[in-house]
Amino acid sequence: MSKKSLFIAFVVSLGGFLFGFDAGIISGVMSYVGPEFNLNDTQTGWVVSSPSFAAMIAMLISGKLSDQIGRKKILMFVAFLYAFSSIASANSYSYETLYLARMIGGLAFGAALILAPTYIAEISSSENRGKLVSIQQLNIVLGFFAAFLSNYYFNEINSSTDFFNDENVWRWMLGVEFIPAIIYFILMFFVPISPRWLFNNNKPELAKEVLVSIHGTEIAEIEIKAIVKNMESSSNANVKTKFSDLFSPALRYIMGVGLLLGVLQQVTGINAIYFYATSIFKQTGIGTDAAFSSGVLLSFTTVVFTLIAIYLVDRMGRRPLLLIGMTGIAISLLTCAYGFNQAKYKLTKEDITNLTEIDSSKLLIFEDVEYNSDVKFKNDIKSAIGNQVYAKNEGSILESAIEMNSTLVLFGIFGFIACFAFSLGPIMWVMLSELFPNKFRGLAIGVIGFVNSFSSWTIQQIFPWELSNLGSALTFLIYGLIALLGVLLFLKILPETKGKSLEEIEYEFVK
């Protein structure tokens, strides 16, 4: 693996870092924004999920657009949008201005998430493609890690300095994203144009120069021969691609695999965990401060297991990692469901007295009343003290009232994160960047990215409602059963692409 290809992969996938940073930051921001703007479950879901909604639009058009004007130009515009969104979000003065500013960021990460793996696959050799494309996921989880560290830091100094308070600390949380966004924009000037895109746009000499500069003469010649041979064997190489082409009999199998990967990556609930991490940890009763620190540990776990995936993806292959990881995801989610199902909720007189920021007289009617349902308990408390007061004090209320094996639930959450990080997280993007022919790659990944983002948006939007109306146990049970179904589907249709050039994969799987 050349140093230049490694550098290019890291730079191009910095859009993934910014996506991870944004997703991680919002889990802490909502602890302050929710009470300040007095958001209900639907509004909370929309603030969190609105970037994913915008990303659907970007994914649908950016792949096709990148086939026409190039990956690099769009990625540079993406970096600019990230920077603008961070400043606009930090200066939001209402619920509406906040979600609109975040939607601009959603346009950016929607394009970045599909174009980065596409570009990286097009500059990589077959031996190292899995590792290099996986750097996209590594940057995403590094973004999460940086965000959770940032959240933890701001939460700590908010309680120890006069400069920060509940009304402004979340603005700083959002605003710091401007720094990596500007770095991303500057570094993109040092990235070459995709050589395979150059070949497809009748610029072979420039494409050869790029390949030689990245890999050296020997490896570049091998890649050039494979590309030229593939183009010569394609009788309709110059025909413009259409959306309907993706569902032709020739591409039906790989589109089926791609769509399955795109949907399952989200409907197992990964972005519910990431985007609502602080809130989920509060549900276990460990308290607000511990919820913030647990987010740091969660993101660190993700980084470690993503590095494991990068090490194994070109050794074990894509299929074994996905099957092992998906099985672990199912077991972990069902463990969470069992742990939450055993929980009981009861406030003693001492507990009520210790909740100093709440009018204790409103809680005395709940003294020593035991609940088996988290939904019933939370709804009764909200009706007594109001949604806004409950949202601001949820961590301390649940910490006082809950009786459960929180270790079991935390084990399930961390197990889920670990298994996702070495399987569905990075491997989905690796396989999507490999499965499709050169001329269809941007368009196909755009369509699957749209489906992936729609699934993500749906999960983020309904998760607060699920916690409020279905309860934690049933919510995690649903995700666990979906993961079990995913294991069975993977066993039946998932192919292996390890060690094959993009042109060999096209020959084998495109009928």
C-alpha positions as CSV (number, residue, x, y, z in Angstrom):
1,M,0.0,0.0,0.0
2,S,1.6,3.3,-1.1
3,K,1.8,6.2,1.3
4,K,0.0,8.4,-1.2
5,S,-3.0,6.1,-1.5
6,L,-3.3,6.0,2.3
7,F,-3.1,9.8,2.5
8,I,-5.7,10.2,-0.2
9,A,-8.1,7.8,1.5
10,F,-7.8,9.6,4.8
11,V,-8.4,13.0,3.2
12,V,-11.3,12.0,1.0
13,S,-13.0,10.2,3.9
14,L,-12.8,13.2,6.3
15,G,-16.4,13.8,5.2
16,G,-17.1,10.7,7.2
17,F,-15.3,12.2,10.2
18,L,-17.6,15.2,10.0
19,F,-20.6,13.0,9.7
20,G,-19.6,11.0,12.8
21,F,-18.8,14.3,14.7
22,D,-22.2,15.7,13.9
23,A,-24.0,12.6,14.9
24,G,-22.1,12.3,18.2
25,I,-22.4,15.9,19.0
26,I,-26.2,16.0,18.7
27,S,-26.6,13.3,21.3
28,G,-25.2,15.7,23.9
29,V,-26.7,18.8,22.4
30,M,-30.2,17.5,22.8
31,S,-29.8,17.3,26.5
32,Y,-29.7,21.1,26.5
33,V,-31.7,22.1,23.3
34,G,-34.7,19.8,24.2
35,P,-35.5,21.6,27.5
36,E,-34.6,25.1,26.1
37,F,-36.9,24.9,23.1
38,N,-39.4,22.7,25.0
39,L,-39.4,20.1,22.2
40,N,-41.9,17.2,22.1
41,D,-40.9,13.7,20.9
42,T,-41.7,14.5,17.2
43,Q,-39.7,17.7,17.3
44,T,-36.8,16.0,19.1
45,G,-36.8,13.3,16.4
46,W,-36.9,15.9,13.6
47,V,-33.9,17.9,14.9
48,V,-31.9,14.8,15.2
49,S,-33.0,13.1,12.0
50,S,-33.4,16.2,9.6
51,P,-29.8,15.9,8.3
52,S,-30.5,12.3,7.3
53,F,-33.7,13.4,5.5
54,A,-31.6,16.0,3.5
55,A,-28.9,13.3,3.0
56,M,-31.5,11.2,1.1
57,I,-31.8,14.0,-1.5
58,A,-28.0,14.4,-1.8
59,M,-27.4,10.7,-2.1
60,L,-29.9,10.3,-4.9
61,I,-28.4,13.0,-7.1
62,S,-24.7,13.3,-6.1
63,G,-23.7,9.8,-7.4
64,K,-25.2,10.6,-10.9
65,L,-23.8,14.1,-10.7
66,S,-20.3,12.9,-9.8
67,D,-20.4,10.6,-12.9
68,Q,-20.8,13.8,-15.0
69,I,-18.6,16.4,-13.3
70,G,-16.3,14.3,-11.1
71,R,-16.0,13.1,-7.5
72,K,-13.5,15.7,-6.4
73,K,-15.5,18.8,-7.3
74,I,-18.5,17.7,-5.3
75,L,-16.4,16.7,-2.3
76,M,-14.9,20.2,-2.2
77,F,-18.4,21.7,-2.2
78,V,-19.3,19.2,0.6
79,A,-16.5,20.5,2.8
80,F,-17.9,24.1,2.3
81,L,-21.4,23.0,3.3
82,Y,-20.1,21.4,6.5
83,A,-18.4,24.6,7.5
84,F,-21.5,26.7,6.8
85,S,-23.8,24.3,8.6
86,S,-21.7,24.3,11.8
87,I,-21.8,28.1,12.1
88,A,-25.5,28.3,11.2
89,S,-26.4,25.6,13.7
90,A,-24.4,27.3,16.5
91,N,-26.3,30.5,15.9
92,S,-29.8,29.0,15.8
93,Y,-32.4,30.9,17.8
94,S,-35.4,28.6,17.3
95,Y,-36.4,25.0,16.6
96,E,-36.9,25.9,12.9
97,T,-33.6,27.6,12.4
98,L,-31.7,24.7,14.1
99,Y,-33.2,21.9,11.9
100,L,-32.8,24.0,8.7
101,A,-29.1,24.6,9.5
102,R,-28.6,20.9,10.2
103,M,-30.3,19.9,7.0
104,I,-27.6,21.9,5.1
105,G,-25.1,19.6,6.9
106,G,-27.2,16.7,5.9
107,L,-26.8,17.6,2.2
108,A,-23.0,17.5,2.8
109,F,-22.7,14.2,4.6
110,G,-25.2,12.5,2.2
111,A,-22.9,13.3,-0.7
112,A,-19.7,12.5,1.2
113,L,-20.8,9.1,2.5
114,I,-21.4,7.7,-1.0
115,L,-18.7,9.5,-2.9
116,A,-15.8,8.9,-0.6
117,P,-15.9,5.0,-0.8
118,T,-16.6,5.3,-4.6
119,Y,-13.5,7.5,-5.1
120,I,-11.3,5.4,-2.8
121,A,-12.2,2.2,-4.6
122,E,-11.4,3.8,-7.9
123,I,-7.8,4.8,-6.8
124,S,-7.1,1.5,-4.9
125,S,-5.5,-1.8,-6.0
126,S,-7.5,-5.0,-5.4
127,E,-5.1,-6.1,-2.6
128,N,-5.7,-3.1,-0.4
129,R,-9.1,-1.9,-1.5
130,G,-10.9,-3.3,1.5
131,K,-8.5,-1.6,4.0
132,L,-8.6,1.8,2.2
133,V,-12.4,1.9,1.8
134,S,-12.7,0.9,5.5
135,I,-10.9,4.1,6.4
136,Q,-14.2,5.8,5.6
137,Q,-15.8,4.0,8.6
138,L,-12.7,4.6,10.7
139,N,-13.0,8.3,10.1
140,I,-16.7,8.1,11.0
141,V,-16.0,6.5,14.3
142,L,-13.1,8.8,15.0
143,G,-15.6,11.6,14.5
144,F,-17.9,10.0,17.0
145,F,-15.1,9.6,19.5
146,A,-14.0,13.3,19.0
147,A,-17.7,14.4,19.4
148,F,-18.3,12.4,22.6
149,L,-15.0,13.7,24.1
150,S,-16.1,17.2,23.2
151,N,-19.5,16.7,24.7
152,Y,-18.0,15.3,27.9
153,Y,-15.6,18.3,28.1
154,F,-18.3,20.9,27.6
155,N,-20.7,19.1,30.0
156,E,-17.9,19.2,32.7
157,I,-17.0,22.9,32.2
158,N,-20.6,23.9,32.0
159,S,-21.0,23.0,35.7
160,S,-17.6,24.6,36.8
161,T,-17.4,28.0,35.0
162,D,-19.5,31.1,34.7
163,F,-18.9,31.6,31.0
164,F,-20.8,28.5,30.0
165,N,-24.4,27.8,31.0
166,D,-27.3,25.6,29.8
167,E,-28.4,28.3,27.3
168,N,-25.0,28.6,25.4
169,V,-23.0,25.5,26.0
170,W,-24.8,23.6,23.2
171,R,-23.9,26.4,20.7
172,W,-20.2,25.8,21.4
173,M,-20.7,22.0,21.0
174,L,-22.1,22.6,17.5
175,G,-19.7,25.4,16.5
176,V,-16.4,23.5,17.0
177,E,-17.3,21.4,13.9
178,F,-16.2,24.4,11.8
179,I,-12.5,23.6,12.5
180,P,-12.4,20.0,10.9
181,A,-14.6,21.3,8.1
182,I,-12.1,23.9,7.1
183,I,-9.2,21.5,7.3
184,Y,-11.1,19.1,5.1
185,F,-11.7,21.8,2.5
186,I,-8.0,22.8,2.4
187,L,-6.7,19.2,2.1
188,M,-9.0,18.4,-0.8
189,F,-6.8,20.6,-3.0
190,F,-4.1,18.0,-2.6
191,V,-6.2,15.1,-3.9
192,P,-6.1,14.0,-7.6
193,I,-9.1,13.4,-9.9
194,S,-10.3,9.7,-9.9
195,P,-8.4,7.8,-12.6
196,R,-11.3,5.5,-13.5
197,W,-13.5,8.6,-13.9
198,L,-10.9,10.0,-16.2
199,F,-10.9,6.8,-18.3
200,N,-14.7,6.9,-18.5
201,N,-14.6,10.5,-19.7
202,N,-12.0,10.0,-22.4
203,K,-8.9,11.3,-20.6
204,P,-6.7,8.2,-20.6
205,E,-3.4,9.9,-20.5
206,L,-4.2,12.0,-17.5
207,A,-5.7,8.9,-15.8
208,K,-2.4,7.0,-16.4
209,E,-0.5,9.8,-14.8
210,V,-2.7,9.7,-11.7
211,L,-2.3,5.9,-11.4
212,V,1.5,6.1,-11.7
213,S,1.7,8.9,-9.2
214,I,-0.3,6.8,-6.7
215,H,1.0,3.3,-7.2
216,G,4.2,3.5,-9.1
217,T,4.7,2.2,-12.7
218,E,4.4,-1.5,-12.1
219,I,1.1,-1.6,-10.2
220,A,-0.3,1.2,-12.4
221,E,0.3,-0.8,-15.5
222,I,-1.7,-3.8,-14.1
223,E,-4.6,-1.5,-13.2
224,I,-4.5,0.3,-16.6
225,K,-4.7,-3.0,-18.5
226,A,-7.6,-4.2,-16.4
227,I,-9.5,-1.0,-16.9
228,V,-8.8,-0.8,-20.7
229,K,-9.8,-4.5,-21.1
230,N,-13.0,-4.0,-19.3
231,M,-13.9,-0.9,-21.4
232,E,-13.1,-2.7,-24.6
233,S,-15.3,-5.7,-23.7
234,S,-18.2,-3.4,-22.9
235,S,-20.2,-2.9,-26.1
236,N,-22.3,-0.1,-24.6
237,A,-19.5,1.7,-22.7
238,N,-20.5,5.1,-24.1
239,V,-24.3,4.7,-23.5
240,K,-25.6,7.1,-20.8
241,T,-26.8,5.3,-17.7
242,K,-30.4,5.5,-16.4
243,F,-32.0,4.7,-13.1
244,S,-34.0,1.9,-14.8
245,D,-30.7,0.2,-15.8
246,L,-30.0,-0.6,-12.2
247,F,-33.0,-3.0,-12.1
248,S,-32.2,-4.7,-15.3
249,P,-31.7,-8.5,-15.2
250,A,-27.9,-8.1,-15.5
251,L,-27.7,-6.0,-12.3
252,R,-30.6,-7.5,-10.4
253,Y,-28.5,-9.7,-8.1
254,I,-25.9,-7.1,-7.1
255,M,-28.7,-4.5,-6.6
256,G,-30.5,-7.0,-4.3
257,V,-27.3,-7.5,-2.3
258,G,-26.6,-3.8,-2.1
259,L,-30.1,-2.9,-1.1
260,L,-30.1,-5.6,1.6
261,L,-26.8,-4.2,3.0
262,G,-28.1,-0.6,2.9
263,V,-31.3,-1.4,4.7
264,L,-29.9,-3.7,7.4
265,Q,-27.1,-1.4,8.3
266,Q,-29.7,1.1,9.6
267,V,-32.8,-0.9,10.7
268,T,-30.9,-2.7,13.4
269,G,-30.9,0.6,15.2
270,I,-27.2,1.8,15.0
271,N,-28.1,5.5,14.6
272,A,-30.6,5.3,17.3
273,I,-27.7,4.2,19.6
274,Y,-25.3,6.8,18.2
275,F,-27.6,9.8,17.9
276,Y,-29.4,9.2,21.2
277,A,-26.5,7.6,23.2
278,T,-26.8,10.0,26.1
279,S,-30.5,9.5,26.4
280,I,-30.2,5.7,26.2
281,F,-27.6,5.6,28.9
282,K,-29.9,7.7,31.0
283,Q,-32.5,5.0,30.6
284,T,-30.3,2.6,32.5
285,G,-30.3,4.9,35.6
286,I,-26.5,5.6,35.6
287,G,-27.1,9.4,35.8
288,T,-26.5,12.3,33.4
289,D,-22.7,12.7,34.1
290,A,-22.1,9.0,33.7
291,A,-24.2,9.0,30.5
292,F,-21.8,11.5,29.0
293,S,-18.7,9.6,30.1
294,S,-20.2,6.3,28.8
295,G,-20.6,7.9,25.4
296,V,-16.8,8.5,25.3
297,L,-16.2,4.8,26.2
298,L,-18.8,3.7,23.6
299,S,-17.1,5.7,20.8
300,F,-13.7,4.4,21.8
301,T,-15.0,0.9,21.6
302,T,-16.2,1.7,18.0
303,V,-12.7,3.0,17.0
304,V,-10.9,-0.2,18.4
305,F,-13.2,-2.6,16.6
306,T,-13.2,-0.6,13.4
307,L,-9.4,-0.9,13.4
308,I,-9.9,-4.7,13.8
309,A,-12.1,-4.7,10.7
310,I,-9.5,-2.8,8.7
311,Y,-6.9,-5.5,9.7
312,L,-9.2,-8.4,8.9
313,V,-11.2,-7.3,5.8
314,D,-8.6,-8.3,3.3
315,R,-7.6,-11.3,5.3
316,M,-10.8,-13.0,6.4
317,G,-13.0,-11.5,3.7
318,R,-16.2,-9.6,3.6
319,R,-18.7,-12.5,4.1
320,P,-17.3,-14.0,7.3
321,L,-17.0,-10.7,9.0
322,L,-20.6,-9.8,8.1
323,L,-22.0,-13.1,9.3
324,I,-20.1,-13.1,12.6
325,G,-20.9,-9.4,13.2
326,M,-24.6,-9.7,12.4
327,T,-25.0,-12.7,14.8
328,G,-23.3,-10.7,17.5
329,I,-25.6,-7.7,16.9
330,A,-28.7,-9.9,17.2
331,I,-27.5,-11.4,20.5
332,S,-26.5,-8.0,21.9
333,L,-29.8,-6.3,21.1
334,L,-31.8,-9.2,22.6
335,T,-29.6,-9.0,25.7
336,C,-30.6,-5.3,26.0
337,A,-34.3,-6.1,25.6
338,Y,-34.1,-8.7,28.4
339,G,-32.2,-6.3,30.7
340,F,-34.7,-3.5,30.2
341,N,-37.7,-6.0,30.6
342,Q,-36.5,-6.8,34.1
343,A,-36.4,-3.2,35.3
344,K,-38.6,-1.8,38.0
345,Y,-39.2,1.8,39.0
346,K,-39.9,3.2,42.5
347,L,-39.3,6.6,44.2
348,T,-38.8,6.6,47.9
349,K,-39.4,9.6,50.1
350,E,-35.6,10.1,50.3
351,D,-35.3,9.9,46.5
352,I,-38.0,12.6,46.1
353,T,-36.3,14.9,48.6
354,N,-32.9,14.5,46.8
355,L,-34.4,15.7,43.5
356,T,-33.8,19.3,44.5
357,E,-34.5,20.9,41.1
358,I,-38.1,19.6,41.1
359,D,-41.1,20.7,43.3
360,S,-41.1,17.6,45.6
361,S,-44.8,18.2,46.5
362,K,-45.7,17.2,43.0
363,L,-43.9,13.8,43.4
364,L,-45.2,12.8,46.8
365,I,-48.1,10.9,45.3
366,F,-45.6,8.5,43.7
367,E,-43.8,7.7,47.0
368,D,-43.2,3.9,47.2
369,V,-45.3,3.2,44.1
370,E,-43.6,0.5,42.1
371,Y,-43.9,0.3,38.3
372,N,-43.0,-2.6,36.0
373,S,-43.3,-0.4,32.9
374,D,-41.0,2.4,32.1
375,V,-43.6,3.9,29.8
376,K,-46.2,4.1,32.6
377,F,-43.7,5.5,35.1
378,K,-42.4,8.2,32.7
379,N,-45.8,9.3,31.6
380,D,-47.1,9.6,35.1
381,I,-44.1,11.7,36.2
382,K,-44.4,13.9,33.1
383,S,-48.1,14.5,33.8
384,A,-47.2,15.6,37.3
385,I,-44.2,17.9,36.7
386,G,-44.5,18.8,33.0
387,N,-42.5,17.6,29.9
388,Q,-39.9,20.4,30.1
389,V,-39.0,19.8,33.7
390,Y,-38.9,16.1,33.2
391,A,-36.7,16.4,30.1
392,K,-34.2,18.5,32.0
393,N,-34.1,16.1,35.0
394,E,-34.6,12.7,33.3
395,G,-31.2,11.4,34.2
396,S,-31.5,12.1,37.9
397,I,-35.1,10.9,38.0
398,L,-34.3,7.6,36.4
399,E,-31.1,7.2,38.5
400,S,-33.2,7.6,41.6
401,A,-36.1,5.3,40.7
402,I,-34.8,2.5,38.6
403,E,-33.9,-1.0,39.9
404,M,-32.3,-3.1,37.1
405,N,-29.1,-4.9,36.1
406,S,-27.6,-1.9,34.2
407,T,-24.4,-3.8,33.7
408,L,-26.3,-6.3,31.5
409,V,-27.8,-3.6,29.3
410,L,-24.5,-1.7,29.0
411,F,-22.9,-5.0,28.0
412,G,-25.5,-5.5,25.3
413,I,-25.1,-1.9,24.0
414,F,-21.3,-2.1,23.9
415,G,-21.5,-5.6,22.3
416,F,-23.8,-4.2,19.6
417,I,-21.4,-1.3,18.9
418,A,-18.4,-3.7,18.8
419,C,-20.0,-6.2,16.4
420,F,-21.4,-3.4,14.2
421,A,-17.9,-1.7,14.0
422,F,-16.2,-4.7,12.5
423,S,-19.0,-5.8,10.2
424,L,-21.9,-3.8,8.9
425,G,-20.3,-0.4,9.6
426,P,-17.3,-0.6,7.3
427,I,-18.0,-3.7,5.2
428,M,-21.2,-2.3,3.7
429,W,-19.3,0.6,2.2
430,V,-16.5,-1.7,1.0
431,M,-18.9,-4.0,-0.8
432,L,-21.0,-1.2,-2.3
433,S,-17.8,0.3,-3.7
434,E,-16.9,-3.1,-5.3
435,L,-20.1,-4.6,-6.6
436,F,-21.0,-2.3,-9.4
437,P,-19.5,-1.7,-12.9
438,N,-17.5,1.5,-13.3
439,K,-20.1,3.3,-15.4
440,F,-22.9,2.4,-12.9
441,R,-21.0,2.8,-9.6
442,G,-21.9,6.4,-8.8
443,L,-25.5,6.0,-9.8
444,A,-26.0,2.7,-8.0
445,I,-24.3,3.8,-4.7
446,G,-26.4,6.9,-4.9
447,V,-29.7,4.9,-5.0
448,I,-28.6,2.5,-2.3
449,G,-27.3,5.4,-0.2
450,F,-30.8,7.0,-0.6
451,V,-32.4,3.9,0.8
452,N,-29.8,3.7,3.5
453,S,-30.4,7.3,4.5
454,F,-34.2,6.9,4.4
455,S,-33.9,3.9,6.8
456,S,-31.6,5.9,9.0
457,W,-34.0,8.9,9.0
458,T,-36.9,6.7,9.9
459,I,-35.1,5.1,12.8
460,Q,-33.9,8.5,14.2
461,Q,-37.4,10.0,13.8
462,I,-39.4,7.3,15.5
463,F,-36.9,6.4,18.3
464,P,-38.0,9.0,20.8
465,W,-41.6,7.9,20.1
466,E,-40.6,4.3,20.6
467,L,-39.0,4.9,24.0
468,S,-42.1,6.9,25.1
469,N,-44.8,4.6,23.8
470,L,-43.3,1.1,23.4
471,G,-40.7,1.2,26.1
472,S,-37.0,0.3,26.0
473,A,-37.5,-3.4,26.2
474,L,-39.9,-3.8,23.3
475,T,-37.8,-1.3,21.2
476,F,-34.6,-3.3,21.5
477,L,-36.5,-6.6,21.0
478,I,-37.8,-5.3,17.6
479,Y,-34.2,-4.4,16.5
480,G,-32.9,-7.7,17.8
481,L,-35.5,-9.7,15.7
482,I,-34.6,-7.7,12.6
483,A,-31.0,-8.6,13.1
484,L,-31.8,-12.3,13.4
485,L,-33.7,-12.1,10.1
486,G,-30.6,-10.3,8.6
487,V,-28.4,-13.3,9.6
488,L,-30.6,-15.7,7.7
489,L,-30.7,-13.4,4.6
490,F,-26.9,-13.0,4.6
491,L,-26.4,-16.8,4.8
492,K,-28.5,-17.2,1.6
493,I,-27.4,-14.4,-0.8
494,L,-24.2,-12.7,0.4
495,P,-21.2,-13.1,-2.0
496,E,-17.5,-12.8,-1.4
497,T,-15.4,-10.1,-3.2
498,K,-12.1,-10.4,-1.4
499,G,-8.9,-10.2,-3.6
500,K,-10.7,-9.5,-6.8
501,S,-10.3,-6.5,-9.1
502,L,-13.3,-4.3,-9.8
503,E,-13.3,-5.7,-13.3
504,E,-13.2,-9.3,-12.1
505,I,-16.1,-8.7,-9.8
506,E,-18.1,-7.2,-12.7
507,Y,-17.3,-10.2,-14.9
508,E,-18.4,-12.7,-12.2
509,F,-21.5,-11.0,-10.7
510,V,-23.0,-8.9,-13.6
511,K,-24.9,-11.3,-15.8
